[in-house]
C-alpha cells in the first residue's frame, strides 16, 4: 500500500539543490532514451478542467501520473511492483518548475551571469529565484509586478531567503534593461517581456504561460533568439503560445527548437556573447517523477510514514 504525503511533508523533505540534481539526471536519462514524458492533457468538465500528465525513469523502475484541478494537486508514484506513494504536489510543482529553469539556465549561460530580472510575484516566482541562486546564476535580483504593496512585501521576504540583494523595480522595462537573465513568471495572455528591452547576450525564460492562448514573450524576441529550448517538443506544440503563433505564421520551424534533454547532454553549448537565448518552460511529467522519487526515498528513510 502507498504512503501519503501532504504539502507540508513535501516542503520539509525536498530542497532546491536536490531538485536541481534530480532534474539533471532525469534529462540526461531522457537524452539516452532511458526516460519518457507523457505530455499534459486537459480534460474539460463543464466549467472545470482536470490536467493530467506523466513520466517515467527506466533506471529507477519508477513512473508517475500527476493530476490537478479545482485547486487540488496530486501525484501517484509507482514502481514496477505497485503504487509507492500518493503526494500532494502544489509545493512539488513549484520546486521542480524552478529547478527546470535552473538546469536550463546553467547550461545556456556563462557562469559569470548573475544579474536577474523577475517579472511576477505569484506562486511560481519565488522558486524561480531560489533555483537560479542554487544553480549559481543569481547574485542580485530586480523584481517587477503591478501591485506595488505586494511587490515590496515579496522582495523583503525573498531577500532574506536568498541572502542576496533584492529590489523592487520601477517597471518591468527597467528591471529587464540591465539583466543578464530575465524570468517571466506570469499567466499573461499578452507579452510582458518586450524585445526592445532585452540587452544583447541576455538569457530569457518564459515559464508562467503554459497554454496556447497565453504568451509572455514578444514574438520579435523569440525570432531574435539564437537558441530556443523547451522541456518537451510535443508538449510545446500544444502549449507554447509564443512558438505556436510563429509556426502557424510560417516564421518558426519547429526543428530549430531544441529539447532540454539535448542541451543537458551537450558538453559545451555554443554561445555567442551577444546572442539571445530563450528557455520556454512548460513543466513536464519527467520533472515530477524525478523529484517525487527523491521525496519518497527520503520519506521512507525517515521512518515517519506508514502505508495507508
SEDO-574883 format. One record per residue (C-alpha): residue in three letters; residue number from 1; x, y, z. Coordinates in Angstrom, 3 decimals, padded with zeros to 6 digits. Example, Ala and Ser with C-alpha at 12.3 -4.5 7.8 and 13.67 -1.06 7.14 Angstrom:
<rs>
ALA:1:012.300:-004.500:007.800
SER:2:013.670:-001.060:007.140
</rs>
This chain:
<rs>
UNK:1:000.000:000.000:000.000
UNK:2:001.250:003.544:-000.722
UNK:3:002.193:006.192:001.801
UNK:4:000.521:009.613:001.740
UNK:5:002.480:012.880:001.847
UNK:6:000.903:016.286:002.434
UNK:7:002.153:019.631:001.133
UNK:8:003.935:020.335:004.433
UNK:9:005.731:016.977:004.219
UNK:10:006.954:017.750:000.713
UNK:11:008.164:021.210:001.762
UNK:12:010.145:019.693:004.653
UNK:13:011.695:016.894:002.593
UNK:14:012.534:018.453:-000.797
UNK:15:015.237:021.131:-001.116
UNK:16:016.212:023.032:-004.242
UNK:17:019.795:021.739:-004.707
UNK:18:018.469:018.164:-004.583
UNK:19:015.721:019.017:-007.083
UNK:20:018.303:020.503:-009.458
UNK:21:020.415:017.360:-009.349
UNK:22:017.380:015.134:-009.790
UNK:23:016.415:017.014:-012.948
UNK:24:019.955:016.994:-014.327
UNK:25:019.945:013.221:-014.012
UNK:26:016.413:012.825:-015.349
UNK:27:017.049:014.836:-018.518
UNK:28:020.387:013.070:-019.007
UNK:29:018.434:009.791:-018.868
UNK:30:015.929:011.205:-021.365
UNK:31:018.823:012.016:-023.719
UNK:32:019.773:008.330:-023.631
UNK:33:016.146:007.295:-024.239
UNK:34:016.012:005.895:-020.715
UNK:35:013.179:008.153:-019.516
UNK:36:009.925:009.334:-021.007
UNK:37:007.446:012.192:-020.919
UNK:38:003.682:011.902:-021.331
UNK:39:002.548:015.420:-022.336
UNK:40:-000.139:017.172:-020.333
UNK:41:-003.726:016.794:-021.449
UNK:42:-006.563:018.980:-020.216
UNK:43:-009.932:017.319:-019.664
UNK:44:-012.854:019.728:-019.591
UNK:45:-015.858:019.018:-017.361
UNK:46:-018.281:021.887:-017.819
UNK:47:-016.635:024.927:-016.223
UNK:48:-013.951:022.781:-014.561
UNK:49:-010.791:021.258:-016.006
UNK:50:-008.623:018.325:-014.941
UNK:51:-004.975:018.381:-016.031
UNK:52:-003.209:015.031:-016.425
UNK:53:000.476:014.329:-017.168
UNK:54:003.082:011.656:-016.545
UNK:55:006.624:010.399:-016.893
UNK:56:008.997:007.603:-016.010
UNK:57:012.670:006.813:-015.463
UNK:58:013.850:003.353:-016.527
UNK:59:016.889:003.051:-014.238
UNK:60:014.729:003.730:-011.175
UNK:61:011.933:001.487:-012.474
UNK:62:009.541:004.206:-011.385
UNK:63:006.860:006.239:-013.083
UNK:64:004.201:008.712:-012.030
UNK:65:000.957:010.303:-013.042
UNK:66:000.023:013.779:-011.819
UNK:67:-003.445:015.289:-011.866
UNK:68:-004.621:018.683:-010.752
UNK:69:-007.727:020.815:-010.939
UNK:70:-010.059:022.925:-008.791
UNK:71:-007.142:023.879:-006.552
UNK:72:-006.120:020.283:-005.737
UNK:73:-002.775:018.794:-006.860
UNK:74:-001.942:015.083:-006.559
UNK:75:000.631:012.611:-007.869
UNK:76:000.765:008.825:-007.675
UNK:77:004.285:007.365:-007.751
UNK:78:004.613:003.761:-008.932
UNK:79:007.371:001.192:-009.113
UNK:80:007.204:-001.888:-011.308
UNK:81:005.753:-003.681:-008.274
UNK:82:002.920:-001.298:-007.455
UNK:83:001.987:002.075:-006.028
UNK:84:004.566:003.639:-003.694
UNK:85:003.096:006.977:-002.701
UNK:86:000.322:009.489:-003.149
UNK:87:001.558:013.058:-002.808
UNK:88:000.026:016.497:-002.695
UNK:89:002.000:018.369:-005.330
UNK:90:001.471:022.123:-005.257
UNK:91:004.797:022.670:-003.469
UNK:92:006.445:019.903:-005.504
UNK:93:005.337:021.603:-008.713
UNK:94:006.719:024.967:-007.661
UNK:95:010.101:023.493:-006.727
UNK:96:010.543:021.294:-009.788
UNK:97:009.485:024.108:-012.145
UNK:98:012.102:026.350:-010.581
UNK:99:014.650:023.559:-010.859
UNK:100:013.939:023.183:-014.589
UNK:101:014.777:026.869:-015.059
UNK:102:017.945:026.391:-013.021
UNK:103:019.101:023.398:-015.067
UNK:104:018.372:025.083:-018.404
UNK:105:019.972:028.371:-017.367
UNK:106:023.193:026.845:-016.040
UNK:107:023.646:025.091:-019.395
UNK:108:022.654:028.063:-021.566
UNK:109:024.564:030.915:-019.876
UNK:110:028.126:031.742:-018.799
UNK:111:028.951:031.225:-015.120
UNK:112:029.578:034.974:-014.854
UNK:113:025.858:035.730:-015.298
UNK:114:024.038:036.677:-012.104
UNK:115:022.051:039.872:-012.590
UNK:116:018.444:038.650:-012.742
UNK:117:015.127:040.324:-013.558
UNK:118:011.961:038.559:-012.388
UNK:119:008.545:039.584:-013.688
UNK:120:005.781:038.477:-011.343
UNK:121:005.240:037.721:-007.649
UNK:122:002.831:034.778:-007.937
UNK:123:003.072:031.227:-006.598
UNK:124:005.823:030.211:-009.044
UNK:125:008.026:033.318:-008.842
UNK:126:009.811:032.607:-005.552
UNK:127:011.149:029.194:-006.559
UNK:128:012.450:030.568:-009.847
UNK:129:014.760:032.850:-007.868
UNK:130:015.714:030.094:-005.416
UNK:131:016.647:027.773:-008.287
UNK:132:018.813:030.352:-010.036
UNK:133:020.581:031.025:-006.746
UNK:134:021.186:027.297:-006.201
UNK:135:022.456:026.977:-009.784
UNK:136:024.975:029.783:-009.245
UNK:137:023.197:032.223:-011.544
UNK:138:021.801:034.818:-009.136
UNK:139:023.835:037.451:-007.336
UNK:140:021.303:040.281:-007.432
UNK:141:017.615:040.415:-008.304
UNK:142:015.205:043.083:-009.564
UNK:143:011.515:042.198:-009.361
UNK:144:008.645:043.879:-011.208
UNK:145:004.899:043.471:-010.654
UNK:146:001.725:045.514:-010.983
UNK:147:000.746:045.513:-007.277
UNK:148:003.332:047.727:-005.570
UNK:149:002.438:046.783:-001.998
UNK:150:002.632:043.078:-002.772
UNK:151:005.880:043.645:-004.667
UNK:152:007.545:045.354:-001.697
UNK:153:006.486:042.554:000.662
UNK:154:007.646:039.876:-001.766
UNK:155:011.076:041.492:-002.193
UNK:156:011.614:041.919:001.541
UNK:157:010.898:038.261:002.252
UNK:158:012.805:036.894:-000.707
UNK:159:015.889:038.967:000.017
UNK:160:016.229:037.335:003.438
UNK:161:015.683:033.873:001.974
UNK:162:018.184:034.310:-000.858
UNK:163:020.843:036.119:001.125
UNK:164:021.287:038.378:-001.915
UNK:165:020.238:041.924:-002.860
UNK:166:016.597:042.030:-003.992
UNK:167:014.904:045.259:-005.062
UNK:168:011.504:046.316:-006.287
UNK:169:011.979:047.694:-009.802
UNK:170:010.192:050.800:-011.027
UNK:171:008.864:048.870:-014.026
UNK:172:009.352:045.660:-015.988
UNK:173:011.304:047.556:-018.621
UNK:174:013.666:048.997:-016.021
UNK:175:014.235:045.575:-014.443
UNK:176:014.908:043.860:-017.762
UNK:177:017.137:046.514:-019.363
UNK:178:020.342:045.646:-017.492
UNK:179:019.674:041.984:-016.656
UNK:180:021.797:039.025:-017.744
UNK:181:018.870:036.689:-017.062
UNK:182:015.178:037.549:-017.393
UNK:183:012.413:035.351:-015.991
UNK:184:008.742:035.900:-016.781
UNK:185:006.593:034.188:-014.143
UNK:186:003.079:035.297:-015.068
UNK:187:-000.019:033.784:-016.650
UNK:188:-000.394:036.686:-019.052
UNK:189:-002.216:036.357:-022.363
UNK:190:-000.083:039.164:-023.811
UNK:191:003.708:039.643:-023.727
UNK:192:005.279:041.017:-020.551
UNK:193:008.876:040.964:-021.875
UNK:194:009.443:043.061:-024.991
UNK:195:012.265:042.576:-027.454
UNK:196:013.386:046.206:-027.270
UNK:197:014.019:045.908:-023.517
UNK:198:016.383:042.930:-023.687
UNK:199:020.097:043.641:-023.950
UNK:200:022.415:041.685:-026.289
UNK:201:023.596:038.418:-024.766
UNK:202:020.709:038.047:-022.312
UNK:203:019.042:034.759:-021.457
UNK:204:015.229:034.861:-021.240
UNK:205:012.933:032.361:-019.511
UNK:206:009.194:032.274:-020.121
UNK:207:007.724:029.899:-017.552
UNK:208:004.349:031.152:-016.391
UNK:209:002.218:030.812:-019.514
UNK:210:001.731:027.159:-020.480
UNK:211:-001.329:027.302:-022.692
UNK:212:-001.757:028.103:-026.370
UNK:213:-003.815:031.215:-025.571
UNK:214:-001.138:032.736:-023.310
UNK:215:002.186:034.317:-024.188
UNK:216:004.731:036.151:-022.036
UNK:217:007.446:036.834:-024.601
UNK:218:007.325:039.281:-027.506
UNK:219:007.308:037.483:-030.880
UNK:220:010.229:039.652:-032.057
UNK:221:012.234:038.441:-029.063
UNK:222:011.582:034.790:-029.928
UNK:223:012.639:035.402:-033.539
UNK:224:015.758:037.236:-032.365
UNK:225:016.938:034.300:-030.245
UNK:226:019.892:032.280:-031.478
UNK:227:018.851:029.305:-029.335
UNK:228:015.323:028.246:-028.411
UNK:229:014.902:025.468:-025.842
UNK:230:011.859:023.872:-024.206
UNK:231:011.455:020.965:-021.831
UNK:232:009.455:018.856:-024.329
UNK:233:008.741:019.494:-028.024
UNK:234:005.443:017.526:-028.301
UNK:235:004.027:019.354:-025.283
UNK:236:005.282:022.691:-026.630
UNK:237:003.306:022.129:-029.832
UNK:238:000.083:022.342:-027.820
UNK:239:001.095:024.748:-025.019
UNK:240:003.874:027.152:-026.072
UNK:241:001.772:030.004:-027.421
UNK:242:004.777:032.100:-028.452
UNK:243:006.118:029.255:-030.622
UNK:244:002.731:028.063:-031.913
UNK:245:001.788:031.519:-033.229
UNK:246:005.061:031.889:-035.130
UNK:247:004.965:028.350:-036.512
UNK:248:001.439:028.882:-037.838
UNK:249:002.604:032.102:-039.496
UNK:250:005.483:030.244:-041.169
UNK:251:008.081:032.239:-039.224
UNK:252:009.353:029.456:-036.967
UNK:253:010.489:025.945:-037.868
UNK:254:009.892:023.505:-035.011
UNK:255:013.147:021.767:-035.958
UNK:256:015.043:024.824:-034.688
UNK:257:013.612:024.384:-031.176
UNK:258:015.822:022.172:-029.004
UNK:259:014.526:019.875:-026.242
UNK:260:016.069:020.409:-022.826
UNK:261:017.481:016.882:-022.689
UNK:262:019.604:017.636:-025.750
UNK:263:021.057:020.732:-024.081
UNK:264:021.740:018.844:-020.845
UNK:265:023.591:016.151:-022.795
UNK:266:025.728:018.633:-024.771
UNK:267:029.203:019.045:-023.275
UNK:268:029.622:022.667:-024.352
UNK:269:026.561:024.559:-025.538
UNK:270:027.837:027.050:-028.163
UNK:271:027.016:030.666:-027.351
UNK:272:027.979:033.964:-028.941
UNK:273:028.434:036.700:-026.337
UNK:274:025.756:038.891:-027.948
UNK:275:023.297:036.109:-028.754
UNK:276:019.880:035.974:-027.105
UNK:277:018.822:032.598:-025.734
UNK:278:015.301:031.573:-024.702
UNK:279:014.051:028.754:-022.491
UNK:280:010.320:028.124:-022.730
UNK:281:009.423:026.185:-019.593
UNK:282:006.153:024.274:-019.610
UNK:283:006.518:021.785:-016.754
UNK:284:006.578:018.102:-017.719
UNK:285:005.881:014.756:-016.068
UNK:286:009.528:013.688:-016.128
UNK:287:010.297:016.523:-013.718
UNK:288:007.513:015.326:-011.427
UNK:289:008.645:011.713:-011.218
UNK:290:012.288:012.719:-010.733
UNK:291:011.622:014.767:-007.596
UNK:292:008.763:012.551:-006.366
UNK:293:011.170:009.625:-006.295
UNK:294:013.578:011.585:-004.087
UNK:295:010.734:012.622:-001.781
UNK:296:009.552:009.033:-001.428
UNK:297:013.012:007.658:-000.645
UNK:298:013.637:010.332:001.982
UNK:299:010.188:009.863:003.487
UNK:300:010.720:006.116:003.886
UNK:301:014.221:006.614:005.308
UNK:302:012.766:008.946:007.963
UNK:303:010.541:006.201:009.356
UNK:304:007.741:008.726:009.835
UNK:305:005.378:007.451:007.152
UNK:306:003.378:004.231:007.143
UNK:307:001.378:002.693:004.285
UNK:308:-002.282:003.669:004.147
</rs>
